[in-house]
Amino acid sequence: MSLLDRHVGFVEALRRAGLPVSLAEGLDAARALEVIDLTERETLRAAYAATLVKRPAHRPGFDTLFDLWFPPVTSALRGLRTVGPDDPDLEHAEVSELRDRLAELLLNDAGPMGDPAFGEFVRAMVERFGRQPAAAGRQNWFSYSVLRALSPGTLMARMLNEVLGQERGGLPETVARRRLTDNIAGFETAVASDVRRRIAEDSGVEKIARSAVKPPVDQIDFLRITKADLATLRREVHPLARRLATRLTIRQRLGHRGRLDFRRTVRASLSTGGVPMVTHMRPRRPHKPELVVLCDASDSVSTFSHFTLLLTYALREQFAKVRAFAFVDTVDEITRFFAPGVDVVDAITRMTEEADITRFGRSDYGHSFETFAEKYGEAIGPKTSLLILGDARSNYQPPALATLRRLAGDARHAYWLNPEPRAQWDTGDSVATSYGGVVAMHECRNVAQLAAFIEELA
C-alpha cells in the first residue's frame, strides 16, 4: 500500500469513527507530510494530530487508528530481526523470568513507552501467549491470554518494595503507586494495540478499523449509553448548561432597548452645539432566565432521562429559578432532590424511590400534561422557558394537545428534545409530529446534537 493510499484510508477511517475531518484538513495533513521526516513515526503522528484532531476526547480514537494504519512494525519485517548477544531469550524463558523482565521495564522512571526494548518485549509476549489456534490455516489473537500469563497487576507490591524499600506510606507511596499503575495501563494498552495490528494483517486494516474505535462520547446515542459513559458525560454537561442559559438570556433581551441615558445623551450633544443628534440608552441589566423542565423518566428512555437529570442538575446553577418535574404516567416535582450540594447520583436514586411519577408503569404523556397543568400550572409564566425531554411515545393514550398548547402559550419559550432518530417519529405509538406542531421538537440523540440545538437558539 502506497503512502497516498494509507493517507486516504486513514482520513476516511477517522471520519467513520466520528472525528470531524474536513477535506481542507485532510489536505493540510498531506502538506504537513512534505516537511517532516517520514522515518520518524512519532513525528508523523504529531503532524497528523496537529492537523486533524480538534478535541482531547478525539485523541484516543485517533491514536488507535494511527497505530493500525501506520504500525511501528510488521510481522514480515520483524521476522528478519537478528537477536543480539545481550538480548534476553524471550521465546524460551520461563514465565517467572518474563515477569521479572516486565517488572524491570515497568520500573523505568521515564516510562516504558519510549523504550524500544519495551515495544520488542510486548510484541514477543503477544507472539508467545496471544496466538490461539482457529480453523485450518488461520489463527486468532487475544490480549487477555497475554495479561493472564504475565499478570502485571500482581507485580505492584514487588515494584513498590524496590522503589520505596521500607519507607512505605504517605505521599511517596501515593506518587509511586500512581506512576506504576500508569505504566501497567500502558503495558495493557500496548498489548491490545499489537493484537489489533496482527488481526489487521490477517483480516485487513479496513475491517478491523470499523470496530476498533468507540465513537466519541459526544456522538454516542443517549438511548445506548452505558454507566461508564455517563460518568464522562458529567464533564460535558456543565459547559452546555452555561451555554444554554446564555442563549436563552440573549433571546429574552433581543428586541428590547434599555431606558434613555440622559447624562450620556446630553454630553454627546455638546459636540453638535447642544443638539442631541444621537441618543444613548442604558443597557438592560442582565438577569438569569427562569426554567421549567419536564422529563420523561420511563424505562424506554431510562438512559436518556439519566442524562437529562444530569443536565437539570447543571442548569440549576445557571438559572435564577429552575423547577424540574419528572413523569411516567403521572407527574411529580423533583426539584427538591437536586438541592445545592447534593450528589447528582444520590439525587437520582432518591427520585426513583420517592417521587410519585408512576401509577401503572406505562408512559402517558396526555395524563401527565393534564396533571401538571392542574397541580403546577402556576410554575409557567411570561419569564419562563419550558423544556420538555422525552420520546413522545404515549402508549396510544390521548395526547392532550390542547393542554400542551395552553402550557406552551403561557411560557416565553417552549422546546422539546426527542432522543429518537427522526426516522422513527410517528412509528408505533409515537405522536411526535402532533406534539411537534404545538412545541418545536428537535432531534437530540447525543451531546453533539444538543450542542447544535443550543447554537441554533441564538
C-alpha positions in Angstrom: 0.0 0.0 0.0 1.4 3.4 -1.0 1.7 6.3 1.4 -1.1 8.1 -0.5 -3.4 5.1 -0.2 -2.6 4.9 3.5 -3.3 8.7 4.0 -6.7 8.5 2.2 -7.7 5.3 4.1 -6.6 6.8 7.4 -8.6 10.0 6.9 -11.6 8.1 5.8 -11.3 5.8 8.9 -11.2 8.8 11.2 -14.4 10.1 9.6 -16.2 6.8 10.0 -15.1 6.8 13.7 -16.9 10.1 14.2 -14.0 12.5 14.1 -14.9 15.7 12.2 -12.2 15.8 9.5 -12.9 18.2 6.6 -11.5 18.0 3.1 -9.3 21.0 3.8 -7.9 19.5 6.9 -7.1 16.3 5.0 -5.2 18.4 2.5 -3.4 20.2 5.4 -2.2 16.9 6.7 -0.9 15.9 3.3 1.1 19.1 3.0 2.5 18.5 6.5 3.9 15.2 5.3 6.1 17.1 2.8 8.0 19.0 5.5 8.6 16.2 8.1 10.9 13.2 8.3 8.7 10.3 7.4 11.1 7.9 9.0 10.3 9.4 12.4 7.0 7.7 13.3 6.2 9.9 16.3 6.8 13.0 14.3 4.3 11.6 11.7 1.8 11.0 14.5 2.3 14.6 15.8 1.8 16.1 12.3 -1.5 14.2 11.8 -2.7 15.1 15.2 -1.9 18.7 14.8 -3.9 19.0 11.6 -6.8 16.5 12.2 -7.6 16.4 15.9 -9.8 19.2 17.4 -10.7 17.9 20.8 -8.9 16.0 23.5 -11.8 13.5 23.6 -11.0 12.5 20.0 -7.3 11.7 20.7 -7.7 8.1 21.9 -9.6 7.1 18.8 -7.1 8.9 16.6 -4.1 7.1 18.3 -5.9 3.7 17.9 -6.4 4.2 14.1 -3.0 5.7 13.6 -1.4 2.6 15.1 -3.5 0.5 12.7 -2.7 2.4 9.6 1.0 3.2 10.5 2.1 0.3 12.7 5.5 0.5 14.3 6.5 -2.8 12.8 5.0 -5.5 10.6 5.3 -9.3 11.3 7.1 -9.9 8.0 9.9 -7.3 8.8 10.1 -8.4 12.4 10.9 -11.9 11.3 14.1 -10.6 9.8 15.3 -9.2 13.1 18.5 -10.6 14.4 18.9 -11.2 18.1 22.0 -9.6 19.7 24.2 -11.4 22.2 22.8 -9.3 25.1 19.1 -9.7 24.2 17.1 -11.9 26.5 15.7 -15.1 25.1 12.0 -14.2 25.3 10.8 -17.1 23.3 12.0 -19.8 25.7 12.3 -18.1 29.0 10.3 -19.2 32.0 7.2 -17.2 32.9 8.8 -16.1 36.2 11.8 -14.7 34.2 9.4 -12.9 31.9 7.6 -11.4 34.9 11.0 -10.2 36.2 11.8 -8.6 32.9 8.4 -6.9 32.8 8.8 -5.5 36.3 12.2 -4.2 35.2 10.7 -2.4 32.2 7.8 -1.0 34.3 10.2 0.5 36.8 11.6 2.8 34.2 11.4 6.3 35.6 10.8 7.9 32.3 8.0 5.5 31.5 8.3 2.3 29.4 6.6 3.6 26.3 9.6 5.3 24.8 11.9 2.4 25.4 12.5 0.3 22.2 13.1 -2.8 24.4 9.6 -2.4 25.9 8.0 -2.5 22.4 10.1 -5.5 21.5 9.0 -7.2 24.7 5.3 -6.5 24.1 5.5 -7.9 20.6 7.3 -11.0 21.8 4.7 -11.6 24.5 1.9 -11.3 22.1 3.7 -13.7 19.7 4.2 -16.2 22.5 0.9 -16.0 24.5 -1.6 -14.2 22.3 -1.9 -16.7 19.5 -4.8 -19.1 19.7 -5.5 -21.8 17.1 -8.5 -21.4 14.9 -9.6 -23.1 11.6 -7.0 -24.7 9.4 -4.6 -22.1 8.1 -5.9 -19.4 10.4 -5.2 -18.1 13.8 -6.8 -15.8 16.4 -5.1 -13.2 18.6 -6.2 -12.2 22.1 -4.8 -9.8 24.6 -6.4 -11.4 27.7 -4.2 -14.5 27.4 -1.1 -12.3 27.4 -2.3 -10.4 30.5 -3.4 -13.6 32.2 0.0 -15.3 31.7 2.0 -12.3 33.0 -0.5 -10.8 35.5 1.1 -7.4 35.5 -1.2 -6.1 38.3 0.3 -8.6 40.8 3.7 -7.1 40.4 2.7 -3.9 42.2 3.9 -5.0 45.7 7.3 -6.1 44.4 7.9 -3.0 42.5 6.8 -0.7 45.4 9.4 -2.5 47.6 12.1 -1.9 45.0 11.2 1.8 44.7 10.5 2.6 48.3 12.2 -0.1 50.4 10.8 0.1 54.0 9.7 3.7 53.7 6.0 2.9 52.9 3.0 5.2 53.2 2.4 8.9 52.7 2.9 10.9 49.6 6.0 9.0 48.3 4.0 5.8 48.1 1.0 7.5 46.6 3.1 9.0 43.8 5.0 5.8 43.2 1.8 3.7 43.1 0.2 6.1 40.6 3.3 6.1 38.3 3.4 2.3 38.4 -0.3 2.0 37.8 0.1 4.2 34.7 2.9 2.1 33.4 0.9 -1.1 33.9 -2.0 0.5 32.0 0.5 1.5 29.3 1.6 -2.1 29.0 -2.0 -3.3 28.7 -2.7 -0.7 26.0 0.5 -1.7 24.1 -0.6 -5.4 24.2 -4.1 -4.5 22.9 -2.6 -2.4 20.1 -0.2 -5.1 18.9 -3.1 -7.6 18.9 -5.1 -5.2 16.7 -2.1 -4.9 14.4 -1.9 -8.6 13.9 -5.6 -9.0 13.4 -5.4 -6.2 10.8 -2.6 -8.0 9.0 -4.8 -11.2 8.8 -8.2 -9.7 8.1 -7.4 -6.3 6.5 -7.0 -2.9 8.2 -10.2 -1.5 6.9 -12.3 -4.3 8.5 -10.7 -4.0 12.0 -10.7 -0.2 11.9 -14.5 -0.2 11.7 -14.8 -1.9 15.1 -11.6 -0.9 16.8 -12.7 2.7 17.8 -15.6 3.6 20.0 -17.4 6.7 18.9 -16.5 9.9 20.8 -18.7 10.4 23.8 -20.5 13.4 22.3 -21.7 11.2 19.4 -23.0 8.2 21.5 -26.8 7.9 21.4 -28.4 8.6 24.7 -30.6 5.5 24.4 -27.5 3.3 24.0 -25.2 4.9 26.5 -23.6 3.0 29.4 -23.0 3.9 33.0 -19.3 4.4 32.3 -20.2 6.8 29.5 -22.5 8.7 31.9 -19.5 9.4 34.2 -17.8 11.0 31.2 -20.9 12.9 30.2 -21.0 14.7 33.5 -17.9 16.7 32.4 -19.7 17.6 29.1 -22.9 18.7 30.7 -21.9 21.8 32.7 -20.4 23.8 29.8 -23.6 23.0 27.8 -25.7 24.2 30.6 -23.9 27.5 30.8 -24.3 28.0 27.0 -28.0 27.1 27.1 -28.5 29.7 29.9 -26.6 32.3 27.9 -28.6 31.6 24.7 -31.9 31.9 26.4 -30.9 35.1 28.1 -29.9 36.6 24.8 -33.2 35.6 23.3 -35.0 37.3 26.1 -33.0 40.5 25.5 -33.4 40.7 21.7 -35.7 43.5 20.6 -35.8 45.3 24.0 -33.9 48.5 24.4 -33.0 49.9 27.8 -34.1 53.3 29.2 -32.8 56.6 28.0 -29.4 57.5 29.4 -30.0 61.3 29.8 -26.5 62.2 31.0 -24.6 60.5 28.1 -27.1 61.9 25.6 -26.5 65.5 26.8 -22.7 65.0 27.0 -22.7 63.7 23.4 -24.8 66.7 22.2 -22.0 69.2 23.2 -20.1 68.2 20.1 -23.1 69.2 17.9 -23.9 72.5 19.5 -26.3 71.1 22.1 -28.4 69.3 19.5 -28.9 65.6 20.6 -28.2 64.0 17.3 -27.5 60.6 18.9 -29.5 59.2 21.8 -27.8 56.8 24.2 -29.7 54.1 26.0 -28.9 52.5 29.3 -28.0 48.8 28.8 -30.6 46.4 30.1 -29.4 44.8 33.3 -28.6 41.1 32.6 -30.6 38.6 34.5 -30.9 34.8 34.7 -34.0 33.4 33.0 -36.4 31.0 34.7 -36.7 27.4 33.5 -39.2 24.6 33.9 -38.0 21.1 32.8 -40.5 18.3 32.1 -38.6 15.0 31.9 -39.9 11.6 30.8 -38.5 9.0 33.3 -40.0 5.9 31.8 -37.9 2.7 31.2 -38.0 3.2 27.4 -35.8 6.3 27.8 -34.1 5.5 31.0 -30.6 6.3 29.9 -31.8 9.5 28.2 -33.6 10.5 31.4 -30.5 9.8 33.4 -28.6 12.3 31.1 -31.4 14.9 31.2 -31.4 14.8 35.0 -27.6 15.5 34.9 -28.4 18.4 32.6 -31.2 19.6 35.0 -28.7 19.4 37.9 -26.2 21.5 35.9 -28.9 24.0 34.8 -29.8 24.7 38.4 -26.6 26.7 38.8 -27.2 28.8 35.6 -30.8 30.0 36.0 -32.4 32.3 38.5 -35.1 29.7 39.1 -35.3 26.1 38.0 -38.2 23.8 38.7 -37.9 20.2 37.5 -40.7 17.7 37.0 -40.5 14.0 36.1 -43.3 11.8 34.8 -44.1 8.3 33.5 -47.9 8.3 33.6 -48.3 11.0 36.2 -46.1 13.9 37.2 -44.3 15.0 40.4 -41.9 17.8 41.1 -38.3 16.6 41.7 -36.6 20.0 42.3 -36.2 19.1 46.0 -33.9 16.2 45.1 -31.4 18.5 43.4 -30.7 20.9 46.2 -27.3 22.6 46.2 -24.5 20.4 47.5 -26.4 17.1 46.8 -24.6 14.5 44.8 -26.4 14.1 41.5 -26.2 10.2 41.7 -27.8 10.3 45.1 -30.4 12.7 43.9 -31.4 10.4 41.0 -31.6 7.4 43.3 -33.8 9.2 45.8 -36.0 10.4 42.9 -36.6 6.9 41.6 -37.5 5.7 45.1 -39.6 8.6 46.5 -41.1 10.6 43.6 -44.7 10.0 42.7 -44.3 9.7 38.9 -46.0 6.4 38.1 -49.4 4.7 38.5 -49.4 1.8 36.1 -45.8 2.0 34.9 -46.5 2.8 31.2 -45.9 6.2 29.6 -48.9 8.5 29.4 -47.9 12.0 28.2 -51.5 13.2 28.0 -52.4 12.4 31.6 -49.0 13.8 32.7 -49.6 17.1 30.9 -53.1 17.4 32.4 -51.9 16.6 35.9 -49.0 19.1 35.5 -51.4 21.9 34.4 -53.8 21.1 37.3 -51.2 20.9 40.1 -48.3 23.0 38.8 -49.7 25.3 36.2 -48.5 28.4 38.1 -44.9 27.3 37.5 -45.0 28.6 33.9 -45.2 32.3 33.3 -44.1 35.0 30.8 -40.5 34.8 32.0 -40.3 31.0 31.9 -38.6 28.8 29.3 -40.3 25.4 29.1 -38.1 22.4 28.2 -39.7 19.0 27.5 -37.5 15.9 27.3 -38.9 12.7 26.0 -39.6 10.4 23.1 -43.3 11.3 22.6 -44.4 7.7 22.9 -47.7 7.7 24.9 -48.9 4.1 24.6 -51.8 5.1 22.4 -53.3 7.3 25.1 -55.0 10.7 24.4 -52.2 13.2 23.8 -53.9 16.2 25.5 -52.7 18.6 22.7 -55.0 21.4 24.0 -53.4 21.3 27.4 -49.9 21.3 26.0 -50.8 24.2 23.7 -52.1 26.2 26.7 -48.9 25.5 28.7 -46.6 26.4 25.8 -48.7 29.6 25.2 -48.1 30.7 28.8 -44.3 30.3 28.5 -41.9 32.7 27.0 -40.2 29.9 25.0 -41.0 26.2 24.7 -38.8 23.5 23.3 -39.0 19.7 23.0 -35.9 17.5 22.8 -36.5 14.0 21.4 -33.8 11.3 21.8 -35.2 9.1 19.0 -34.0 9.4 15.3 -36.3 11.5 13.3 -37.0 8.5 11.0 -38.7 6.7 14.0 -41.0 9.6 14.8 -44.7 8.7 14.2 -44.0 5.0 14.2 -45.9 2.7 16.6 -47.3 4.7 19.5 -45.2 7.9 18.7 -47.1 11.1 18.3 -44.0 13.2 17.7 -45.4 15.2 14.8 -48.6 16.1 16.6 -46.7 17.3 19.6 -44.1 19.0 17.3 -47.0 21.1 15.8 -47.5 22.6 19.3 -43.9 22.8 20.6 -40.9 23.0 18.4 -39.4 19.4 18.5 -35.7 18.8 17.9 -33.9 15.5 17.4 -31.4 15.2 20.3 -29.8 11.8 20.2 -26.4 12.8 21.6 -24.4 15.6 23.1 -23.3 16.9 19.6 -26.9 17.4 18.6 -27.7 19.0 22.0 -24.8 21.4 21.4 -26.1 22.2 17.9 -29.6 22.9 19.3 -28.1 25.3 21.8 -26.2 27.1 19.0 -29.4 27.5 17.0 -31.1 29.4 19.8 -29.0 32.5 19.0 
